[in-house]
Structure formats: C-alpha cells, structure tokens
Amino acid sequence: MSFAQPHPRFSVLSASSLSSAEHLSPAASSARFSLPSAPSINTTLNTPKPGLRPNIYDRNLNKTRTAEVSASAFTFLFSEVVQYTQKRVTGISDLERRLNTLGYRVGTRSLELITWRAESSSKNPKREIRFLPALMFIHTQVWRATFGKPADAIEKSVENADEYMIIDNDPPLTRHVSVPKDMSQLSCSSFTAGIVEAVLDGLGFPARVTAHNTPLENFPNRTTILIKLEKSVLEREEALKA
C-alpha cells in the first residue's frame, strides 16, 4: 500500500533534518526521530519579546476603552480604499457595489464582536426575533460601536410596507470625503449600507440595503440607508403578531 507524500509546506521535517532523513529506511535502521518540543503556552503568551509591540489578538475583547481608532486615521484609510476601488471599476454603480461588499465583510465581524461583548457576561442572553427591535439595535448599538454615536432617526416608508430607512445627518465615514461633480450620484455610504445588510443577515432578517444622498440645508452630508426587506421577513412578522 502506498501513501501520498505530504505537501512541502506541511512537512514535519526541517531542511536540515530532511537530508539526514533521506538515508533512513525500515530495512537499514529502526531508529526513530522526534520533533523538537514546542515552547510552553505560558512562555509564548506571557513573555513578549523585547522591542516588539503587543499583538492585537492578545487584547481583551471586552475592554473597549483603549480600542478606539483615530478618526483621522480611519478617514484617511477609507479615502484610500475609495480611490483604490475607483481605479478598478467601470462606473458609479460598480463602485457602490464594491464598497457595499467591503462593508458587508466588516458588518459580519462587527455583529460577532458586539454580540460577544453584550452577551458574554449576561445571565440571560437573548436574540431578537422581531424586526423593529433588531432595527433599533442597529440604529443604536451598531452605529455607536462603529461610528461612536447612534444614528439620527428611523423612518418607515408610507408607500411600501417592506421599506425602512436609517437617517444619519452627518456620517463620520464620509465627513471628509470630497466627491467630484461628475460623480455627484455616488454615495460612499454604500460601505455603511453593506455593514447594515450584513448585520440584518446575521440576525435573520435578509434585506437589500442601499445608501442615498439626501442633503438638507443644515445637513449637506445627510445620508439615508434604505432597507428593503425580503418577503419572508414580512410573512414572519405577520405570523408573530397572531
């Protein structure tokens, strides 16, 4: 019976031991070789090497006082993301779609972290099964954890029962982003829409989320996050009312 050879990147032999191991065979020798012992967990985790900064993965997830990110650094990074993405798209809709995808990835991780911090020490953890409490959770907790403040308002569409809106009068994400006049229809808050869509999906309320510029005289950067729920969510809401 023959066995497949291990992949070079997963080999248990180092380069130095490989040359000597080639001369070993069951017929020639019965000697065994062993791997060097791994360092203890206490030594690896509790004794940082001098001159190295602490690893972000060693931080306590429940401590948020020192977890804030500089607003200027965050804005600069987001501006670079937009410029990088802009050079690789064919139009405004494609750019908004890619920003939405990037935001979705952030949203999945944000929901996991926020839920962990809220329920890890709770004696009675709960999961929202109604849409309006879940929407308030996004409006308040997700917005505060991501942008440092809650959103400004929640509105329900008068014409369509499946549409809800989250209003942010001054989004920190796009506060320092300058959009050219020929791209006035672009909403960089599509990144935020992706975060909201990911959180809704994670909570069990699938929806299509888009961002729209709705400026007012006092709030030129005012943004509306439009949530269009899937039919299954509305049917479940009606069933829970009964």
GUKOL-683585 format. One line per field, with one value per residue: residue in three letters; y, z, x of N, C-alpha, C in turn. Coordinates in nm, 3 decimals. Layout:
% GUKOL-683585
residuo [ALA|...] $
n.py [Y|...] $
n.pz [Z|...] $
n.px [X|...] $
ca.py [Y|...] $
ca.pz [Z|...] $
ca.px [X|...] $
c.py [Y|...] $
c.pz [Z|...] $
c.px [X|...] $
END
This chain:
% GUKOL-683585
residuo [MET|SER|PHE|ALA|GLN|PRO|HIS|PRO|ARG|PHE|SER|VAL|LEU|SER|ALA|SER|SER|LEU|SER|SER|ALA|GLU|HIS|LEU|SER|PRO|ALA|ALA|SER|SER|ALA|ARG|PHE|SER|LEU|PRO|SER|ALA|PRO|SER|ILE|ASN|THR|THR|LEU|ASN|THR|PRO|LYS|PRO|GLY|LEU|ARG|PRO|ASN|ILE|TYR|ASP|ARG|ASN|LEU|ASN|LYS|THR|ARG|THR|ALA|GLU|VAL|SER|ALA|SER|ALA|PHE|THR|PHE|LEU|PHE|SER|GLU|VAL|VAL|GLN|TYR|THR|GLN|LYS|ARG|VAL|THR|GLY|ILE|SER|ASP|LEU|GLU|ARG|ARG|LEU|ASN|THR|LEU|GLY|TYR|ARG|VAL|GLY|THR|ARG|SER|LEU|GLU|LEU|ILE|THR|TRP|ARG|ALA|GLU|SER|SER|SER|LYS|ASN|PRO|LYS|ARG|GLU|ILE|ARG|PHE|LEU|PRO|ALA|LEU|MET|PHE|ILE|HIS|THR|GLN|VAL|TRP|ARG|ALA|THR|PHE|GLY|LYS|PRO|ALA|ASP|ALA|ILE|GLU|LYS|SER|VAL|GLU|ASN|ALA|ASP|GLU|TYR|MET|ILE|ILE|ASP|ASN|ASP|PRO|PRO|LEU|THR|ARG|HIS|VAL|SER|VAL|PRO|LYS|ASP|MET|SER|GLN|LEU|SER|CYS|SER|SER|PHE|THR|ALA|GLY|ILE|VAL|GLU|ALA|VAL|LEU|ASP|GLY|LEU|GLY|PHE|PRO|ALA|ARG|VAL|THR|ALA|HIS|ASN|THR|PRO|LEU|GLU|ASN|PHE|PRO|ASN|ARG|THR|THR|ILE|LEU|ILE|LYS|LEU|GLU|LYS|SER|VAL|LEU|GLU|ARG|GLU|GLU|ALA|LEU|LYS|ALA] $
n.py [-0.119|0.219|0.556|0.896|1.159|1.412|1.758|2.001|2.241|2.160|1.980|1.787|1.779|1.959|2.160|2.096|1.850|1.696|1.611|1.426|1.249|1.127|0.914|0.725|0.419|0.156|-0.095|-0.050|0.076|0.094|0.312|0.582|0.915|1.232|1.526|1.859|1.980|2.187|2.532|2.624|2.722|2.931|3.057|3.147|3.323|3.498|3.613|3.853|3.929|4.139|4.472|4.430|4.516|4.483|4.216|4.250|4.051|3.963|4.126|4.204|4.125|4.238|4.481|4.808|5.065|5.132|5.064|5.228|5.386|5.626|5.901|6.051|5.879|5.666|5.791|5.863|5.609|5.505|5.684|5.618|5.360|5.407|5.549|5.358|5.156|5.292|5.311|5.068|5.000|5.015|5.203|5.419|5.265|5.018|5.083|5.150|4.902|4.750|4.882|4.829|4.554|4.539|4.666|4.480|4.269|4.384|4.424|4.163|4.084|4.285|4.245|3.997|4.068|4.271|4.131|3.940|4.103|4.203|3.983|3.800|3.827|3.823|3.696|3.615|3.581|3.697|3.671|3.875|3.841|3.985|4.242|4.528|4.572|4.468|4.651|4.881|4.802|4.811|5.083|5.202|5.049|4.923|5.140|5.309|5.154|5.138|5.399|5.570|5.709|5.713|5.659|5.916|5.901|5.688|5.578|5.481|5.366|5.519|5.442|5.184|4.880|4.721|4.868|5.042|5.309|5.434|5.723|5.937|6.232|6.350|6.171|6.016|5.867|5.967|6.230|6.377|6.325|6.414|6.438|6.434|6.663|6.544|6.297|6.308|6.152|5.943|5.759|5.725|5.610|5.363|5.174|5.174|5.085|4.823|4.722|4.736|4.561|4.318|4.283|4.261|4.026|3.848|3.853|3.731|3.860|3.895|4.129|4.390|4.641|4.981|5.292|5.641|5.977|6.241|6.537|6.823|7.170|7.241|7.013|6.910|6.669|6.470|6.140|5.863|5.541|5.290|5.026|4.737|4.491|4.133|3.922|3.704|3.790|3.977|3.807|3.644|3.833|3.896|3.651|3.629|3.825|3.724] $
n.pz [0.000|-0.083|0.019|-0.003|-0.059|0.180|0.153|0.060|0.218|0.446|0.562|0.817|0.863|0.897|0.689|0.744|0.874|0.680|0.489|0.629|0.696|0.462|0.433|0.596|0.637|0.670|0.645|0.681|0.925|1.250|1.399|1.559|1.505|1.654|1.687|1.776|2.101|2.154|2.254|2.578|2.652|2.833|2.819|2.556|2.541|2.761|2.783|2.618|2.345|2.380|2.261|2.078|1.972|2.145|2.048|1.857|1.879|2.134|2.298|2.534|2.452|2.571|2.673|2.593|2.615|2.532|2.270|2.068|1.747|1.582|1.445|1.228|1.118|1.046|0.859|0.664|0.580|0.476|0.267|0.100|0.036|-0.117|-0.335|-0.435|-0.511|-0.698|-0.923|-1.036|-1.136|-1.348|-1.344|-1.159|-1.027|-1.012|-0.847|-0.609|-0.554|-0.496|-0.271|-0.100|-0.075|0.062|0.299|0.391|0.472|0.691|0.851|0.924|1.099|1.290|1.404|1.529|1.722|1.871|1.970|2.126|2.326|2.445|2.540|2.657|2.930|3.021|3.203|3.100|2.800|2.487|2.170|1.913|1.764|1.638|1.395|1.435|1.698|1.628|1.433|1.587|1.741|1.550|1.482|1.722|1.888|1.700|1.538|1.729|1.815|1.581|1.468|1.681|1.770|1.793|1.520|1.360|1.309|1.253|0.998|0.846|0.537|0.372|0.145|0.075|0.239|0.298|0.329|0.509|0.673|0.776|0.913|0.887|0.977|0.965|0.856|0.996|0.842|0.580|0.614|0.551|0.287|-0.044|-0.319|-0.670|-0.904|-1.137|-1.046|-0.878|-0.808|-0.668|-0.368|-0.103|0.128|0.076|0.174|0.444|0.413|0.337|0.580|0.738|0.598|0.632|0.910|0.939|0.791|0.951|1.181|1.096|0.925|0.625|0.370|0.120|0.105|0.053|-0.007|-0.001|-0.104|0.067|0.097|0.312|0.388|0.632|0.678|0.479|0.420|0.468|0.488|0.372|0.464|0.299|0.357|0.225|0.284|0.257|0.133|0.296|0.552|0.614|0.611|0.828|1.034|1.034|1.111|1.371|1.496|1.525] $
n.px [0.086|0.057|0.131|0.023|0.253|0.339|0.243|0.489|0.479|0.359|0.523|0.676|0.943|1.241|1.460|1.719|1.704|1.592|1.778|1.930|1.735|1.672|1.839|1.745|1.577|1.331|1.451|1.722|1.759|1.618|1.584|1.423|1.299|1.232|1.027|1.135|1.055|0.768|0.750|0.627|0.285|0.257|0.504|0.501|0.281|0.287|0.533|0.648|0.861|1.145|1.123|0.918|0.590|0.274|0.059|-0.238|-0.424|-0.398|-0.538|-0.798|-1.125|-1.346|-1.278|-1.313|-1.220|-0.961|-0.978|-1.054|-1.028|-0.830|-1.001|-0.909|-0.719|-0.882|-1.050|-0.863|-0.777|-1.017|-1.060|-0.847|-0.920|-1.150|-1.041|-0.863|-1.042|-1.193|-1.033|-1.058|-1.303|-1.598|-1.794|-2.024|-2.221|-2.095|-1.881|-2.016|-2.125|-1.899|-1.801|-2.010|-1.979|-1.734|-1.809|-1.992|-1.832|-1.708|-1.932|-2.020|-1.819|-1.835|-2.090|-2.052|-1.857|-1.987|-2.208|-2.078|-1.960|-2.187|-2.329|-2.159|-2.116|-2.371|-2.646|-2.882|-2.886|-3.019|-3.186|-3.296|-3.611|-3.797|-3.849|-3.841|-3.718|-3.466|-3.391|-3.371|-3.155|-2.950|-2.958|-2.878|-2.679|-2.504|-2.435|-2.316|-2.101|-1.956|-1.930|-1.916|-2.138|-2.499|-2.734|-2.936|-3.214|-3.502|-3.709|-4.017|-4.134|-4.408|-4.537|-4.446|-4.462|-4.247|-4.017|-3.774|-3.596|-3.281|-3.154|-2.880|-2.753|-2.500|-2.273|-1.992|-1.818|-1.808|-1.750|-1.524|-1.484|-1.453|-1.652|-1.631|-1.792|-1.887|-1.948|-2.162|-2.378|-2.276|-2.262|-2.070|-2.140|-2.231|-2.069|-2.139|-2.400|-2.351|-2.253|-2.484|-2.651|-2.516|-2.537|-2.815|-2.861|-2.717|-2.871|-3.096|-3.275|-3.308|-3.230|-3.223|-2.994|-2.930|-2.755|-2.824|-2.783|-2.921|-2.933|-2.979|-3.045|-2.927|-2.784|-2.566|-2.439|-2.616|-2.740|-2.928|-3.002|-3.139|-3.356|-3.474|-3.686|-3.696|-3.960|-4.013|-3.947|-4.147|-4.370|-4.312|-4.320|-4.592|-4.696|-4.600|-4.740|-4.992] $
ca.py [0.000|0.342|0.673|1.022|1.236|1.536|1.880|2.058|2.344|2.096|1.877|1.792|1.777|2.082|2.142|2.030|1.710|1.624|1.546|1.306|1.153|1.055|0.791|0.630|0.329|0.050|-0.209|-0.016|0.118|0.102|0.429|0.678|1.056|1.307|1.670|1.935|2.015|2.323|2.613|2.619|2.829|3.045|3.128|3.212|3.429|3.590|3.670|3.915|3.956|4.281|4.552|4.402|4.573|4.378|4.169|4.290|3.934|3.938|4.220|4.156|4.171|4.310|4.614|4.895|5.199|5.154|5.000|5.327|5.417|5.768|5.937|6.095|5.760|5.590|5.865|5.850|5.473|5.490|5.761|5.539|5.246|5.456|5.580|5.232|5.086|5.372|5.285|4.930|4.980|5.067|5.308|5.451|5.152|4.915|5.130|5.136|4.759|4.700|4.939|4.753|4.423|4.560|4.692|4.355|4.193|4.449|4.403|4.030|4.081|4.377|4.180|3.895|4.132|4.341|4.028|3.882|4.196|4.224|3.862|3.711|3.835|3.828|3.571|3.580|3.632|3.681|3.701|3.942|3.770|4.082|4.329|4.663|4.571|4.448|4.778|4.971|4.755|4.865|5.228|5.248|4.981|4.904|5.272|5.361|5.075|5.160|5.540|5.649|5.777|5.648|5.727|6.026|5.873|5.571|5.610|5.374|5.414|5.527|5.377|5.042|4.822|4.647|4.961|5.121|5.397|5.485|5.855|5.991|6.369|6.382|6.044|6.033|5.795|6.048|6.370|6.442|6.273|6.509|6.368|6.524|6.699|6.449|6.174|6.355|6.046|5.843|5.762|5.642|5.540|5.226|5.092|5.160|5.000|4.685|4.684|4.713|4.440|4.202|4.266|4.209|3.885|3.772|3.845|3.655|3.947|3.925|4.250|4.460|4.771|5.076|5.424|5.750|6.112|6.320|6.657|6.933|7.296|7.236|6.890|6.881|6.532|6.379|6.013|5.772|5.399|5.231|4.882|4.673|4.357|4.024|3.886|3.607|3.863|4.032|3.697|3.601|3.935|3.880|3.528|3.653|3.913|3.648] $
ca.pz [0.000|-0.092|0.079|-0.070|0.009|0.235|0.081|0.115|0.319|0.565|0.600|0.958|0.866|0.859|0.577|0.790|0.908|0.564|0.422|0.705|0.699|0.335|0.442|0.686|0.577|0.766|0.635|0.723|1.064|1.319|1.487|1.545|1.527|1.715|1.665|1.896|2.182|2.133|2.376|2.657|2.623|2.920|2.768|2.429|2.553|2.870|2.780|2.488|2.313|2.398|2.140|1.994|2.020|2.179|1.937|1.871|1.915|2.277|2.373|2.589|2.365|2.647|2.710|2.476|2.639|2.451|2.140|1.970|1.639|1.549|1.337|1.112|1.056|0.984|0.740|0.562|0.528|0.392|0.145|0.015|-0.013|-0.224|-0.451|-0.490|-0.576|-0.811|-1.039|-1.081|-1.165|-1.477|-1.328|-1.023|-0.968|-0.982|-0.731|-0.492|-0.526|-0.431|-0.136|-0.025|-0.044|0.167|0.422|0.436|0.545|0.822|0.928|0.983|1.214|1.392|1.474|1.617|1.834|1.955|2.039|2.229|2.436|2.512|2.596|2.722|3.075|3.052|3.254|3.016|2.663|2.402|2.028|1.866|1.659|1.573|1.313|1.491|1.797|1.558|1.368|1.693|1.777|1.450|1.495|1.843|1.930|1.589|1.498|1.832|1.815|1.457|1.439|1.803|1.803|1.728|1.404|1.400|1.302|1.182|0.933|0.771|0.413|0.371|0.023|0.068|0.374|0.317|0.325|0.628|0.648|0.885|0.873|0.954|0.928|0.942|0.867|1.016|0.739|0.458|0.655|0.487|0.151|-0.145|-0.440|-0.786|-0.954|-1.238|-0.977|-0.769|-0.770|-0.587|-0.223|-0.040|0.241|0.038|0.269|0.562|0.374|0.344|0.721|0.784|0.533|0.696|1.043|0.921|0.751|1.067|1.278|1.038|0.856|0.495|0.306|0.027|0.168|-0.033|0.052|-0.089|-0.055|0.084|0.168|0.353|0.400|0.754|0.679|0.338|0.405|0.518|0.414|0.406|0.441|0.264|0.382|0.159|0.341|0.175|0.161|0.406|0.679|0.638|0.644|0.965|1.124|1.044|1.186|1.512|1.551|1.554] $
ca.px [0.000|0.138|0.069|0.057|0.356|0.285|0.275|0.613|0.454|0.309|0.618|0.718|1.088|1.307|1.553|1.842|1.680|1.546|1.889|1.968|1.625|1.666|1.921|1.681|1.480|1.297|1.543|1.857|1.767|1.490|1.590|1.315|1.336|1.123|1.030|1.171|0.938|0.720|0.755|0.504|0.190|0.285|0.621|0.468|0.182|0.309|0.667|0.672|0.999|1.178|1.125|0.803|0.465|0.176|-0.023|-0.377|-0.502|-0.383|-0.620|-0.924|-1.233|-1.447|-1.229|-1.330|-1.169|-0.840|-0.998|-1.096|-0.935|-0.826|-1.094|-0.832|-0.659|-0.990|-1.093|-0.758|-0.781|-1.136|-1.037|-0.758|-1.000|-1.237|-0.959|-0.812|-1.152|-1.240|-0.948|-1.078|-1.445|-1.641|-1.894|-2.064|-2.293|-1.996|-1.806|-2.101|-2.139|-1.777|-1.796|-2.108|-1.920|-1.635|-1.881|-2.055|-1.730|-1.692|-2.053|-2.024|-1.728|-1.886|-2.200|-1.996|-1.790|-2.086|-2.285|-1.992|-1.944|-2.316|-2.388|-2.063|-2.133|-2.512|-2.702|-2.997|-2.867|-3.137|-3.173|-3.417|-3.684|-3.884|-3.766|-3.822|-3.608|-3.340|-3.359|-3.323|-3.021|-2.858|-2.961|-2.812|-2.558|-2.409|-2.385|-2.227|-1.978|-1.881|-1.905|-1.904|-2.262|-2.614|-2.790|-3.024|-3.357|-3.553|-3.835|-4.084|-4.192|-4.553|-4.586|-4.409|-4.456|-4.122|-3.905|-3.741|-3.481|-3.198|-3.106|-2.762|-2.739|-2.359|-2.199|-1.847|-1.744|-1.791|-1.742|-1.409|-1.471|-1.498|-1.693|-1.632|-1.924|-1.933|-1.987|-2.248|-2.471|-2.206|-2.276|-1.968|-2.201|-2.261|-1.991|-2.225|-2.513|-2.303|-2.247|-2.622|-2.702|-2.454|-2.595|-2.951|-2.850|-2.673|-2.980|-3.206|-3.369|-3.246|-3.281|-3.134|-2.967|-2.860|-2.731|-2.866|-2.756|-3.044|-2.885|-3.065|-2.971|-2.847|-2.704|-2.532|-2.390|-2.719|-2.746|-3.037|-2.977|-3.268|-3.365|-3.589|-3.692|-3.748|-4.099|-4.018|-3.942|-4.281|-4.459|-4.282|-4.371|-4.736|-4.724|-4.571|-4.843|-5.113] $
c.py [0.124|0.457|0.797|1.097|1.366|1.655|1.944|2.158|2.285|1.986|1.895|1.794|1.911|2.054|2.068|1.882|1.629|1.549|1.420|1.202|1.074|0.922|0.687|0.545|0.220|-0.066|-0.176|0.017|0.121|0.222|0.522|0.820|1.128|1.455|1.741|1.978|2.160|2.402|2.609|2.737|2.952|3.126|3.206|3.334|3.535|3.654|3.729|3.943|4.104|4.353|4.530|4.461|4.460|4.343|4.205|4.173|3.900|4.031|4.153|4.213|4.253|4.448|4.705|5.033|5.230|5.095|5.100|5.352|5.565|5.797|5.979|5.977|5.678|5.658|5.853|5.712|5.455|5.567|5.684|5.419|5.289|5.484|5.454|5.160|5.159|5.343|5.148|4.897|5.046|5.178|5.326|5.333|5.039|4.953|5.114|4.988|4.706|4.756|4.865|4.617|4.435|4.586|4.568|4.272|4.252|4.421|4.267|4.020|4.172|4.313|4.075|3.958|4.200|4.240|3.964|3.974|4.213|4.101|3.771|3.711|3.840|3.693|3.523|3.637|3.604|3.720|3.760|3.861|3.860|4.188|4.465|4.666|4.550|4.577|4.880|4.932|4.810|5.015|5.277|5.179|4.965|5.038|5.327|5.285|5.104|5.305|5.628|5.724|5.701|5.724|5.828|5.990|5.741|5.609|5.487|5.434|5.412|5.447|5.228|4.988|4.752|4.738|5.041|5.201|5.433|5.614|5.892|6.129|6.408|6.256|6.067|5.969|5.882|6.197|6.445|6.386|6.373|6.433|6.466|6.549|6.599|6.314|6.207|6.249|5.940|5.865|5.668|5.570|5.402|5.128|5.068|5.072|4.853|4.635|4.649|4.584|4.314|4.176|4.210|4.062|3.799|3.754|3.768|3.739|3.985|4.043|4.301|4.601|4.857|5.210|5.532|5.884|6.190|6.449|6.754|7.057|7.294|7.116|6.851|6.739|6.428|6.258|5.929|5.630|5.332|5.080|4.829|4.526|4.256|3.985|3.792|3.676|3.920|3.923|3.648|3.702|3.923|3.757|3.548|3.744|3.834|3.576] $
c.pz [0.000|-0.035|0.004|0.011|0.062|0.151|0.142|0.226|0.448|0.613|0.745|0.971|0.825|0.746|0.620|0.819|0.787|0.497|0.494|0.705|0.571|0.342|0.532|0.609|0.678|0.764|0.695|0.871|1.122|1.412|1.456|1.566|1.580|1.685|1.791|1.970|2.160|2.262|2.449|2.625|2.707|2.869|2.642|2.450|2.654|2.871|2.644|2.467|2.328|2.264|2.049|2.057|2.053|2.058|1.962|1.913|2.062|2.361|2.423|2.506|2.440|2.691|2.587|2.495|2.552|2.311|2.033|1.868|1.610|1.431|1.212|1.041|0.983|0.855|0.628|0.499|0.435|0.261|0.047|-0.042|-0.130|-0.350|-0.517|-0.568|-0.701|-0.938|-1.100|-1.109|-1.298|-1.465|-1.183|-0.956|-0.930|-0.859|-0.604|-0.454|-0.454|-0.290|-0.046|0.017|0.066|0.301|0.479|0.517|0.683|0.911|0.994|1.105|1.326|1.472|1.571|1.740|1.928|2.034|2.151|2.349|2.515|2.588|2.668|2.874|3.117|3.101|3.168|2.875|2.578|2.259|1.980|1.753|1.589|1.505|1.377|1.603|1.732|1.488|1.469|1.741|1.679|1.467|1.613|1.866|1.817|1.547|1.600|1.833|1.694|1.439|1.563|1.843|1.738|1.605|1.451|1.398|1.229|1.123|0.859|0.648|0.422|0.254|0.022|0.209|0.402|0.320|0.455|0.598|0.779|0.837|0.956|0.896|0.896|0.958|0.888|0.905|0.619|0.490|0.581|0.346|0.054|-0.275|-0.557|-0.836|-1.056|-1.178|-0.861|-0.722|-0.681|-0.439|-0.162|0.084|0.202|0.125|0.395|0.533|0.377|0.487|0.772|0.724|0.597|0.834|1.034|0.881|0.870|1.172|1.225|0.972|0.720|0.427|0.207|0.079|0.073|0.039|-0.050|-0.023|-0.050|0.158|0.201|0.372|0.521|0.760|0.535|0.315|0.449|0.426|0.465|0.368|0.421|0.278|0.317|0.200|0.239|0.221|0.280|0.542|0.713|0.676|0.786|1.067|1.142|1.124|1.335|1.577|1.594|1.689] $
c.px [0.089|0.058|0.114|0.160|0.298|0.328|0.398|0.589|0.403|0.403|0.661|0.869|1.143|1.404|1.677|1.821|1.638|1.659|1.932|1.859|1.615|1.742|1.856|1.582|1.448|1.395|1.678|1.864|1.627|1.484|1.474|1.369|1.213|1.140|1.075|1.046|0.900|0.730|0.622|0.415|0.220|0.402|0.585|0.380|0.220|0.446|0.695|0.820|1.029|1.181|1.007|0.677|0.367|0.091|-0.168|-0.466|-0.491|-0.469|-0.748|-1.038|-1.337|-1.404|-1.230|-1.268|-1.048|-0.854|-1.040|-0.986|-0.942|-0.918|-1.019|-0.769|-0.765|-1.036|-0.991|-0.760|-0.901|-1.121|-0.948|-0.832|-1.087|-1.155|-0.905|-0.921|-1.198|-1.161|-0.974|-1.223|-1.479|-1.744|-1.931|-2.133|-2.197|-1.915|-1.887|-2.118|-2.016|-1.763|-1.895|-2.052|-1.816|-1.702|-1.947|-1.955|-1.706|-1.813|-2.062|-1.934|-1.777|-1.999|-2.149|-1.932|-1.890|-2.168|-2.205|-1.981|-2.074|-2.363|-2.289|-2.078|-2.279|-2.562|-2.818|-2.979|-2.990|-3.104|-3.304|-3.480|-3.785|-3.798|-3.740|-3.718|-3.471|-3.295|-3.309|-3.184|-2.917|-2.845|-2.877|-2.678|-2.457|-2.351|-2.286|-2.095|-1.892|-1.839|-1.899|-2.028|-2.378|-2.657|-2.894|-3.171|-3.382|-3.688|-3.887|-4.149|-4.344|-4.611|-4.562|-4.390|-4.323|-3.999|-3.895|-3.615|-3.412|-3.134|-2.985|-2.735|-2.596|-2.276|-2.050|-1.764|-1.713|-1.777|-1.632|-1.383|-1.530|-1.527|-1.694|-1.774|-1.977|-1.972|-2.080|-2.346|-2.407|-2.233|-2.174|-2.021|-2.254|-2.183|-2.073|-2.344|-2.473|-2.294|-2.387|-2.678|-2.644|-2.513|-2.737|-2.950|-2.810|-2.781|-3.100|-3.312|-3.309|-3.313|-3.178|-3.117|-2.884|-2.847|-2.765|-2.833|-2.886|-3.008|-2.997|-2.979|-2.879|-2.754|-2.670|-2.485|-2.493|-2.734|-2.861|-2.998|-3.112|-3.263|-3.491|-3.591|-3.741|-3.888|-4.110|-4.017|-4.079|-4.380|-4.435|-4.332|-4.521|-4.775|-4.701|-4.674|-4.966|-5.106] $
END
